[in-house]
Amino acid sequence: MIRNLLSFEMRYSVTRVAVFFAVLLPVARVRAQDTTHRGVTIGLTYDPASRPGIAVLPVTGSSGDSVRQILQRDLDYSDRFTIVPLDASDPASFRGTKPGSDLNYPLFSRLGAAAVIQATVGDATLHVALHDVARGSVMNVQDFPLTGRANTKDWRMAVHGVSDEIERWITGLKGIAQTRIAFVVGQRIRILDSDGADDEVTPVTGSAMSPSWNFAGNQIAYATFGTMSRIMVLDLRNGHTRVLHNATPSHANLTPVFAPDGASIVYSHADDEGSDLYLIAADDGAPRRISVGRGTDNVQPSFSPDGRRIAFTSGRVGHPEVYIMDADGTNAELLTSFDFGDKNYRSDPDWSTDGRLVAFQSQFADGRFQIMTISLRDRSTKLLTSEGSNEQPSWAPDGRHLVFASTRGGGRELWVLDTESGRLRQLTRAAGAQLPAWSPRLGSSASTSAASRQ
């Protein structure tokens, strides 16, 4: 059994193969629950079912064009706004004509803008004002620090943070622009920004699989390939990699994932009798088995946001299905169930950050995998994809967006889906991209200074 698991892991980077539990090696990811305050914080009326117009004025100061481009793209990719195009050839037309009026609010109202962003780049700062068009006034003003030189990774991450705060001003919900996504290409771990920029290769060498972020976004756990595989932890602040020596060194160790508090890691240990989930302290304590597979395969753990439960994939009913259990291994129960529309093959669970849904992949009669979600409240399911083969879902911190590997464009690439509107965008241009893991929200330093550029 372990030989089948490992041989699949090596072949997976090239193609999906139909062997029992071959799909089980991609890791499920964990992120802390989104506790952003919900509620409108300014005068704008925000309807989640609509996408109110937002206009970003030309940004004055050094590298203003780059700032404006990032802000517009981030707000567009949030899928909560419609970007209002502006003709910047005559900036004077944006100014108000009445005394004391900052902007030509009637003009922006005719253009369909509910809000206007006005920004100026200063000395290592970005001054931002948010205008409420309906009220004809400035509703929020703030100076944000900019880190590093213009257009560097840290500088861009700081601008992403501004976008997320603007989104919170308007909707009461913080954005996800200031996040990154780890993934695997050719058994090397790469990381890129949520908008697809700053694609970097980490200093990890060898055969790396199944990356998973800690809650702070400054460490990544992963497994190495082979019959003597290891559970490794990469510290992105200094580039150092350490091995968890006590993580059952014999046979195969697979799909590690951090607990929400970062204090422990759950992984799957496989031998010739099957595989089970083990919990180990993140500083390499003694491992403890928490699943009882009795000769079946149990892999791909994913924590609930509060850390009390774990979703995982198991073959204990004779084929892969998604189960949930308490974090100590008790009270295991089947989450997914038989559906005549598929081939009884469900795997790769990832628990949403709001705790409401588990995303997973399901194989259908045509042999292709598609992304689905299941509600923890009533066990209702929803099919999210249909074009190409779509696998390995990972939730963004907003519990709304998913990243996954897809062949819809021909080769295997990463795509991002807004589960509310159904909007899709291609994230990578790196053939063979797979095993994505969406980070938690990050600080302006992005905690990834150790990654080396290609």
C-alpha positions as CSV (number, residue, x, y, z in Angstrom):
1,M,0.0,0.0,0.0
2,I,2.7,2.5,0.8
3,R,4.4,1.7,-2.5
4,N,1.3,2.7,-4.3
5,L,1.1,6.0,-2.4
6,L,4.7,6.9,-3.0
7,S,4.7,6.0,-6.6
8,F,1.7,8.1,-7.1
9,E,3.2,11.1,-5.4
10,M,6.1,11.1,-7.9
11,R,3.8,10.7,-10.9
12,Y,1.3,13.2,-9.7
13,S,3.3,16.2,-10.9
14,V,2.9,14.9,-14.5
15,T,-0.6,13.5,-14.6
16,R,-3.5,12.2,-12.5
17,V,-3.6,8.5,-12.3
18,A,-6.6,6.3,-11.3
19,V,-5.2,4.1,-8.5
20,F,-6.9,3.8,-5.2
21,F,-6.0,6.7,-3.0
22,A,-3.6,8.2,-5.5
23,V,-5.3,11.5,-5.0
24,L,-4.7,11.5,-1.3
25,L,-1.3,13.1,-1.2
26,P,-2.2,16.8,-1.8
27,V,-2.3,18.5,1.6
28,A,-5.3,20.2,3.2
29,R,-4.5,23.6,4.5
30,V,-5.3,25.5,7.7
31,R,-5.8,29.1,8.4
32,A,-7.1,31.0,11.4
33,Q,-10.7,32.0,11.4
34,D,-11.6,35.4,9.9
35,T,-12.7,37.5,12.8
36,T,-13.0,40.8,10.9
37,H,-15.8,42.9,12.2
38,R,-18.9,42.6,10.0
39,G,-20.8,45.8,9.3
40,V,-20.6,48.9,7.2
41,T,-18.1,51.4,8.7
42,I,-18.8,54.4,6.5
43,G,-21.8,56.0,4.9
44,L,-21.9,53.8,1.8
45,T,-24.7,51.4,1.5
46,Y,-23.1,48.0,0.6
47,D,-25.2,45.2,-0.8
48,P,-23.3,41.9,-0.9
49,A,-25.4,40.9,-3.9
50,S,-24.2,43.8,-6.0
51,R,-20.8,45.2,-6.9
52,P,-20.9,49.0,-6.3
53,G,-18.7,51.1,-8.5
54,I,-15.4,52.5,-7.2
55,A,-13.1,54.9,-8.9
56,V,-9.4,55.2,-8.2
57,L,-8.0,58.7,-9.1
58,P,-4.6,59.0,-10.7
59,V,-2.1,58.7,-7.8
60,T,0.3,61.6,-7.4
61,G,3.9,61.2,-6.2
62,S,6.7,58.8,-7.0
63,S,5.5,55.5,-8.5
64,G,1.9,56.7,-8.4
65,D,1.0,54.8,-11.5
66,S,2.1,51.5,-9.9
67,V,0.2,52.2,-6.7
68,R,-3.0,53.0,-8.7
69,Q,-2.6,49.8,-10.8
70,I,-2.2,47.6,-7.7
71,L,-5.2,49.3,-5.9
72,Q,-7.4,48.9,-8.9
73,R,-6.5,45.3,-9.4
74,D,-6.8,44.3,-5.8
75,L,-10.3,45.9,-5.5
76,D,-11.3,44.2,-8.7
77,Y,-10.1,40.8,-7.6
78,S,-12.0,41.2,-4.3
79,D,-15.1,40.6,-6.4
80,R,-17.0,43.1,-4.3
81,F,-16.6,46.2,-6.5
82,T,-16.8,47.3,-10.1
83,I,-13.8,49.5,-11.1
84,V,-15.0,52.7,-12.8
85,P,-12.7,53.6,-15.7
86,L,-11.5,57.2,-15.7
87,D,-10.1,59.4,-18.5
88,A,-7.1,60.9,-16.8
89,S,-6.2,63.2,-19.7
90,D,-7.9,66.1,-17.9
91,P,-7.5,65.7,-14.2
92,A,-9.1,69.1,-13.6
93,S,-12.4,67.6,-14.6
94,F,-12.4,65.6,-11.3
95,R,-12.2,68.6,-9.1
96,G,-15.3,70.1,-7.6
97,T,-16.7,73.5,-8.8
98,K,-18.4,74.6,-5.6
99,P,-16.4,76.2,-2.8
100,G,-15.2,73.6,-0.3
101,S,-16.0,70.7,-2.6
102,D,-13.0,68.3,-3.0
103,L,-14.3,66.4,-6.0
104,N,-16.8,66.8,-8.8
105,Y,-19.3,64.4,-7.1
106,P,-22.0,64.8,-9.7
107,L,-19.6,63.6,-12.4
108,F,-18.7,60.5,-10.4
109,S,-22.3,59.8,-9.7
110,R,-23.1,59.9,-13.4
111,L,-20.1,57.5,-14.0
112,G,-21.7,55.0,-11.6
113,A,-19.1,55.4,-8.8
114,A,-20.4,55.0,-5.2
115,A,-16.9,55.7,-3.8
116,V,-13.7,57.4,-5.0
117,I,-10.2,56.7,-3.8
118,Q,-7.8,59.6,-3.7
119,A,-4.1,58.8,-2.9
120,T,-0.8,60.6,-2.7
121,V,2.7,58.9,-2.4
122,G,4.8,60.7,0.2
123,D,8.1,60.0,1.9
124,A,7.7,56.3,2.7
125,T,3.9,56.8,3.1
126,L,0.7,56.6,1.2
127,H,-1.9,59.1,2.0
128,V,-5.4,57.8,1.2
129,A,-8.8,59.5,1.3
130,L,-12.1,57.7,0.7
131,H,-14.9,59.8,-0.8
132,D,-18.6,58.9,-0.4
133,V,-20.1,60.1,-3.6
134,A,-23.7,60.1,-2.4
135,R,-22.9,62.2,0.6
136,G,-20.4,64.4,-1.3
137,S,-17.8,64.2,1.4
138,V,-14.6,62.5,2.6
139,M,-15.5,59.6,4.9
140,N,-12.1,58.1,5.8
141,V,-8.5,59.4,5.7
142,Q,-5.3,57.6,6.7
143,D,-1.6,57.6,6.2
144,F,-0.1,54.1,5.5
145,P,3.6,53.2,5.7
146,L,5.3,51.9,2.6
147,T,8.1,49.5,3.2
148,G,11.3,49.4,1.1
149,R,11.9,50.7,-2.4
150,A,9.1,51.1,-4.9
151,N,7.9,48.0,-6.7
152,T,9.9,45.6,-4.5
153,K,8.1,42.7,-2.8
154,D,7.7,44.3,0.6
155,W,6.6,47.6,-1.0
156,R,3.9,45.8,-3.0
157,M,2.8,43.9,0.0
158,A,2.3,47.1,1.9
159,V,0.2,48.5,-0.9
160,H,-1.9,45.3,-0.9
161,G,-2.5,46.0,2.8
162,V,-3.9,49.4,1.9
163,S,-6.3,47.8,-0.6
164,D,-7.5,45.4,2.2
165,E,-8.1,48.4,4.6
166,I,-10.1,50.3,1.9
167,E,-12.3,47.2,1.4
168,R,-12.9,47.1,5.2
169,W,-13.8,50.8,5.2
170,I,-16.5,50.2,2.6
171,T,-17.8,46.8,3.5
172,G,-16.8,46.1,7.1
173,L,-14.9,43.0,5.7
174,K,-11.1,43.1,5.3
175,G,-9.8,42.0,1.9
176,I,-7.3,39.2,1.0
177,A,-4.9,41.1,-1.3
178,Q,-2.2,41.0,1.4
179,T,-1.9,37.2,1.2
180,R,0.3,34.7,-0.7
181,I,-0.2,31.3,-2.2
182,A,2.4,28.4,-1.9
183,F,2.3,25.7,-4.5
184,V,4.5,23.0,-6.1
185,V,6.0,22.9,-9.6
186,G,8.4,20.1,-10.3
187,Q,8.6,19.2,-6.6
188,R,9.9,22.7,-5.7
189,I,7.8,24.9,-3.5
190,R,7.0,28.3,-5.0
191,I,5.2,31.3,-3.5
192,L,3.4,34.2,-5.2
193,D,1.1,37.1,-4.3
194,S,-2.6,36.6,-4.4
195,D,-2.7,38.8,-7.6
196,G,-0.2,36.5,-9.3
197,A,2.8,38.8,-9.0
198,D,6.2,38.1,-7.4
199,D,6.4,34.4,-8.2
200,E,9.4,33.1,-6.2
201,V,11.1,29.8,-5.7
202,T,11.8,29.0,-2.0
203,P,15.3,27.7,-0.9
204,V,13.8,24.3,-0.3
205,T,15.8,21.6,-2.2
206,G,14.9,18.0,-3.1
207,S,11.4,16.6,-3.6
208,A,9.0,18.8,-1.7
209,M,5.3,18.1,-1.6
210,S,2.1,19.3,0.2
211,P,3.0,22.8,1.5
212,S,0.9,24.2,4.5
213,W,1.1,27.6,6.2
214,N,1.2,28.3,9.9
215,F,-1.3,30.8,11.4
216,A,1.3,33.6,11.3
217,G,2.2,33.1,7.7
218,N,6.0,32.9,8.4
219,Q,6.5,29.1,8.3
220,I,5.6,26.4,5.8
221,A,5.4,22.7,6.7
222,Y,5.9,20.2,3.9
223,A,6.7,16.6,3.2
224,T,9.6,15.1,1.3
225,F,9.2,12.4,-1.2
226,G,10.3,8.8,-0.7
227,T,10.0,5.7,1.5
228,M,12.0,7.5,4.2
229,S,10.2,10.8,3.7
230,R,10.3,13.5,6.4
231,I,8.1,16.3,7.7
232,M,10.0,19.5,7.3
233,V,9.3,23.1,8.4
234,L,10.7,26.1,6.4
235,D,11.0,29.4,8.3
236,L,10.4,32.1,5.7
237,R,12.0,34.8,7.9
238,N,15.5,33.3,7.6
239,G,15.3,30.6,5.0
240,H,16.3,27.9,7.5
241,T,14.7,24.4,7.2
242,R,14.4,22.0,10.0
243,V,13.3,18.4,10.2
244,L,10.8,16.9,12.7
245,H,13.1,14.0,13.7
246,N,10.5,12.4,15.9
247,A,7.8,12.3,13.2
248,T,8.0,8.5,12.7
249,P,11.1,8.4,10.5
250,S,10.5,5.0,9.0
251,H,8.3,4.6,5.9
252,A,6.4,7.5,4.5
253,N,5.2,10.7,6.1
254,L,2.6,12.8,4.1
255,T,0.4,15.9,4.0
256,P,1.4,17.9,7.2
257,V,-0.8,20.7,8.4
258,F,-0.4,23.2,11.2
259,A,-3.1,23.4,13.9
260,P,-4.7,26.9,14.0
261,D,-2.6,27.9,17.1
262,G,0.6,26.8,15.4
263,A,1.7,24.7,18.4
264,S,1.3,21.3,16.7
265,I,1.3,19.6,13.3
266,V,-0.9,16.8,12.1
267,Y,0.4,14.5,9.4
268,S,-0.2,11.1,7.9
269,H,2.2,8.2,8.5
270,A,2.0,5.3,6.0
271,D,3.4,1.8,6.1
272,D,2.5,-1.4,4.4
273,E,-0.6,-1.8,6.6
274,G,-2.1,1.5,5.7
275,S,-1.8,5.1,7.0
276,D,-3.1,7.0,10.0
277,L,-3.0,10.6,11.2
278,Y,-0.5,11.6,13.9
279,L,-0.2,14.8,16.0
280,I,3.2,16.1,16.9
281,A,4.3,19.3,18.6
282,A,5.6,21.9,16.1
283,D,8.9,21.9,18.1
284,D,9.3,18.2,17.5
285,G,7.8,16.4,20.5
286,A,6.6,12.8,20.7
287,P,4.0,11.9,18.0
288,R,0.6,10.6,19.0
289,R,-1.7,8.6,16.7
290,I,-5.1,10.2,16.5
291,S,-6.9,8.1,13.8
292,V,-7.6,4.4,13.8
293,G,-7.7,3.3,10.2
294,R,-7.4,-0.5,10.8
295,G,-5.4,-1.1,7.6
296,T,-7.0,1.7,5.5
297,D,-5.6,5.0,4.4
298,N,-6.3,8.1,6.3
299,V,-4.6,11.3,5.0
300,Q,-5.1,15.0,4.2
301,P,-6.1,16.5,7.5
302,S,-7.7,20.0,7.6
303,F,-8.5,21.7,10.9
304,S,-11.8,23.6,11.6
305,P,-11.1,27.3,12.4
306,D,-11.4,26.7,16.1
307,G,-9.0,23.7,16.1
308,R,-11.6,21.4,17.7
309,R,-12.3,19.2,14.7
310,I,-10.4,17.8,11.7
311,A,-11.6,16.9,8.2
312,F,-9.7,14.2,6.5
313,T,-9.8,11.6,3.7
314,S,-10.3,7.9,4.5
315,G,-10.9,4.7,2.6
316,R,-12.6,2.9,5.5
317,V,-15.8,2.4,3.5
318,G,-13.8,0.9,0.6
319,H,-13.3,4.0,-1.4
320,P,-12.1,7.6,-0.6
321,E,-14.6,9.8,1.2
322,V,-14.3,12.8,3.5
323,Y,-14.7,12.3,7.2
324,I,-14.7,14.7,10.2
325,M,-13.6,13.8,13.8
326,D,-12.7,15.6,17.0
327,A,-9.1,16.8,17.1
328,D,-8.2,14.0,19.5
329,G,-9.4,11.4,17.1
330,T,-12.7,10.6,18.7
331,N,-16.2,10.8,17.2
332,A,-15.2,10.1,13.6
333,E,-18.1,10.3,11.1
334,L,-18.6,10.3,7.4
335,L,-19.1,13.8,6.0
336,T,-19.6,13.0,2.2
337,S,-22.0,10.3,1.0
338,F,-22.8,8.4,-2.2
339,D,-24.0,10.3,-5.2
340,F,-25.1,8.7,-8.4
341,G,-23.5,11.5,-10.4
342,D,-19.9,10.7,-9.4
343,K,-17.6,7.7,-9.1
344,N,-17.4,7.5,-5.3
345,Y,-14.1,9.2,-5.0
346,R,-13.9,12.3,-2.8
347,S,-10.7,13.7,-1.3
348,D,-8.6,16.8,-0.6
349,P,-10.9,18.5,2.1
350,D,-10.2,22.0,3.2
351,W,-12.3,23.6,5.9
352,S,-13.4,27.2,5.2
353,T,-12.2,29.9,7.5
354,D,-15.7,30.8,8.6
355,G,-16.3,27.2,9.6
356,R,-19.4,26.8,7.4
357,L,-18.1,24.7,4.5
358,V,-15.6,22.0,3.6
359,A,-14.3,22.2,0.0
360,F,-13.2,18.9,-1.6
361,Q,-12.7,17.3,-5.0
362,S,-15.0,14.6,-6.4
363,Q,-14.5,12.4,-9.4
364,F,-17.4,12.1,-11.9
365,A,-18.4,9.6,-14.5
366,D,-16.1,11.1,-17.2
367,G,-13.1,10.5,-14.9
368,R,-12.5,14.2,-14.3
369,F,-12.4,15.7,-10.8
370,Q,-14.5,18.8,-9.9
371,I,-14.5,21.1,-6.9
372,M,-17.5,20.9,-4.5
373,T,-18.4,22.2,-1.1
374,I,-20.5,20.6,1.6
375,S,-22.3,22.5,4.4
376,L,-21.5,21.6,8.0
377,R,-25.0,22.7,8.9
378,D,-27.2,20.5,6.7
379,R,-24.8,18.5,4.6
380,S,-26.0,20.1,1.4
381,T,-23.5,20.0,-1.5
382,K,-22.7,22.5,-4.3
383,L,-20.8,21.8,-7.5
384,L,-18.5,24.8,-8.2
385,T,-16.6,23.7,-11.4
386,S,-17.3,21.8,-14.6
387,E,-14.8,22.7,-17.3
388,G,-11.6,20.6,-17.4
389,S,-10.3,18.7,-14.3
390,N,-10.2,20.8,-11.1
391,E,-8.5,19.6,-8.0
392,Q,-6.9,20.4,-4.6
393,P,-9.0,23.3,-3.3
394,S,-7.6,25.8,-0.7
395,W,-9.7,28.5,0.9
396,A,-8.7,32.2,1.1
397,P,-8.9,33.9,4.5
398,D,-12.2,35.5,3.5
399,G,-14.0,32.1,3.2
400,R,-15.2,33.2,-0.2
401,H,-12.4,32.6,-2.7
402,L,-10.8,29.2,-3.5
403,V,-7.6,28.5,-5.3
404,F,-7.2,25.1,-7.1
405,A,-5.3,23.3,-9.8
406,S,-7.1,23.1,-13.1
407,T,-6.6,21.9,-16.7
408,R,-9.3,24.2,-18.1
409,G,-6.7,26.2,-20.0
410,G,-4.9,23.2,-21.4
411,G,-1.9,22.7,-19.0
412,R,-2.2,22.3,-15.2
413,E,-2.3,25.8,-13.7
414,L,-3.7,27.5,-10.6
415,W,-7.0,29.3,-10.8
416,V,-9.0,31.4,-8.3
417,L,-12.8,31.1,-8.0
418,D,-15.1,33.6,-6.3
419,T,-17.7,31.1,-4.9
420,E,-20.4,33.8,-4.6
421,S,-20.3,35.1,-8.2
422,G,-18.7,32.2,-9.9
423,R,-16.0,34.5,-11.4
424,L,-12.7,32.8,-12.3
425,R,-9.2,34.1,-13.0
426,Q,-6.0,32.3,-13.9
427,L,-3.3,32.8,-11.2
428,T,-0.2,31.1,-12.5
429,R,1.6,30.7,-15.8
430,A,3.8,27.9,-14.6
431,A,3.0,24.6,-16.4
432,G,2.5,21.8,-13.9
433,A,1.4,24.0,-10.9
434,Q,-0.3,22.0,-8.2
435,L,-1.0,21.6,-4.5
436,P,-1.9,25.2,-3.7
437,A,-2.1,26.5,-0.1
438,W,-3.5,30.0,0.6
439,S,-1.8,31.8,3.4
440,P,-3.4,33.7,6.2
441,R,-3.4,37.5,6.0
442,L,0.2,38.8,6.2
443,G,2.0,41.9,7.4
444,S,3.7,44.3,5.0
445,S,6.9,42.4,5.3
446,A,5.1,39.4,3.9
447,S,7.3,37.2,6.1
448,T,9.0,35.8,3.0
449,S,12.3,37.6,2.8
450,A,14.1,34.2,2.6
451,A,12.6,33.2,-0.7
452,S,15.0,33.5,-3.6
453,R,13.9,34.9,-7.0
454,Q,14.1,32.8,-10.1
